[in-house]
Amino acid sequence: MLKINNLKASIEGNKILTGINLDVKPGEVHAIMGPNGSGKSTLSSVIAGREEYEVEDGTIDFDGESIMDLSPEERAHKGIFLSFQYPIEIPGVSVSNFLKTSLNESRKAQGLEPMPAGDLLKMMREKMELLEIKKGFLSRSLNQGFSGGEKKRNEIFQMAMLEPKLAILDETDSGLDIDALRIVANGVNKLKSKDNATVLITHYQRLLDYIVPDFVHVLYNGRIVKSGTKDLAHELEEKGYDWIIKEAEQL
Amino acid sequence: MSEEEKILEEVTGADYKYGFTTDIESDTIPKGLNEDVVRLISSKKEEPEWLLNYRLKAFETWKKMEEPDWANIKYNKPNYQDIIYYAAPKQKKKLNSLDELDPEMKKTFDKLGISIDEQKKLAGVAVDFVMDSVSVATSFKDKLGELGIIFCSISEAVKEHPELVKKYIGTVVPTSDNFFSALNSAVFTDGSFCYIPKGVKCPMELSTYFRINQAGTGQFERTLLIADEGSYVSYLEGCTAPMRDENQLHAAVVELIAMDDAEIKYSTVQNWYPGDANGVGGVFNFVTKRGICHNRSKISWTQVETGSAVTWKYPSCILKGDNSIGEFYSVAVTNNYQQADTGTKMIHLGKNSKSTIISKGICAGKSEGSYRGLVKIQKSAENARNFSQCDSLLMGDKCGSHTFPYIEVKNKSAKIEHEATTSKIGEDQIFYCNQRGIGTEEAIALIVNGYCKDVLNQLPMEFAVEAQKLLAISLEGSVG
């Protein structure tokens, strides 16, 4: 589904990604871990097509086609979703209006008519239940005055509505208390299918107790220096990153 | 150029979408202004002597006045001798139905997206067309007539209801009020008149579409709206104008009178030609709008201003009565080389009078937008309240936004609050929308509409939708 080959990217002249290789297949859950500044968030931004980043080398293919020349919205229309580490506030735009616009723009790109209001509302209600979101949430200004937990829940709510093929969750666990983490993880698990894939970007192993990954990758200095199964995450939790960094530097 | 600048450049580089002219024969007089021209206008309109005298007195006053230059705008002052002061479409026959309308004129309205048929079908909208200066068609008149509501052109009102016009004209905006109001009083050719009788709640939105359509014609609209005791009316004016190379002067006067316990809601959607991307051409909009509130009455001004090269406009309320309420909700968009100096005046005279000011400025391109507001609490205004909020949204770094709040308080019991913010549309906001599949143009429209929500919510439903589209068009570019 997602195939990244030797990806190198920089911002304002600083090299952040120095040769990423990653292969994500339908139905899989990948976790990308690594210390601060290793390039985790840059990777997610580059996949989503953020234009401030300069891609210097390498390829990103999605469903067998290169997405390198596509705009962020075109990538979104293809089914790539990014849950933001810091969701952005848009004052005066309600959650429901934003979702309606978002959903219908994607439908338009696929040659579909806008979703009838009744169906849309029904779908919103279903997904809100899944994520234990309270009534009244839909009419609030997008992310404005939301608690950390509400913001993250809202991201997963949007993901549930948009039903992407590939979801990249950037530090979705940060700022969540244990109950909110359980609800969010539960939502992500319920949305998993054999046709879609999830990439979790996280600092901590904690999230991986709730969403169990098929593969764990450790990112350091802009490359993946070690890959393994979920056991690798436990090892990191116990021993920290230092041993991997040493191992990587010896190479 | 950074990515953000590129986006903004493209998005704000939109051409005016409503640039076209209608080919209708006009009856005009030679350009220039002198006493004979004032007399000619009055005689062409078959006016009574008192009105001619009113015009002549105003003309004398105007001659002694100087064009104001305190506003934060720069423009070449019009040559008042180079303007045609009277133009009326030749077709003067009264229409029984809109089907009789000149097909050319109908096409113009269709291009603007104001389908007459649709308007008629839309629940309760009576439209009084003003093309150039003479009203062409009025609908729903019979229905309004049953309730005793008078809604017609001011010329017609002069003929049919002279006692009302004579009693109220110039009482809220005296001819000597300012340079432009004096000019308007001397040469106004048409406009709207509305009277709501005691205790009557007008059952539909009253709406007038203004349009400047004659090359080089200054348009001097005169509007007089009287809501008698305990009555209610919601009134909307909206306008677009065809593309012109030369500047067109517009100096309207609007007077509102809210008697005891009456309520007037006055909404404006203004989209006159702003000039091209280099700042050439465009309408000069120098408007005097003012309302007077008697006891327990309320006047609410809502304006969405996207057009004009230069705007000079301060819809105001004189809160004369005890417990009277004045409100001002404004969205002003400037793009390219547009300049706007707009705001309001709230003059508190009555006890417990209250006023609210919500102003949202949006500046793009190389434009300049200023909010200028006066809150004045007179000695008699015991327990007066005011809340003002002035926000500015900047797009790009070549535009300017300014706020000039004036507060004068002569009664210690007054409570006044003023809040102001300035913000930019962030790259982060746009990327967030992009990532959710929303293109940049659509994203900016979404963000801008969200920012203006408090004002747009004040507009009647169907006009709010129209205004949203207008905001998007005003900031739309060639992206995608």
Interface residues (C-beta under 8 A of the other chain):
Chain A: A48 G49 R50 E51 E52 S71 P72 E73 A76 H77 F81 L82 F84 P87 I88 E89 I90 P91 G92 V93 N97 F98 T101 S102 L103 E105 S106 A109 S141 L142 Q158 L162
Chain B: E3 G426 E427 D428 Q429 F431 Y432 C433 N434 Q435 R436 G437 I438 G439 T440 E442 L446 I447 N449 G450 Y451 C452 K453 D454
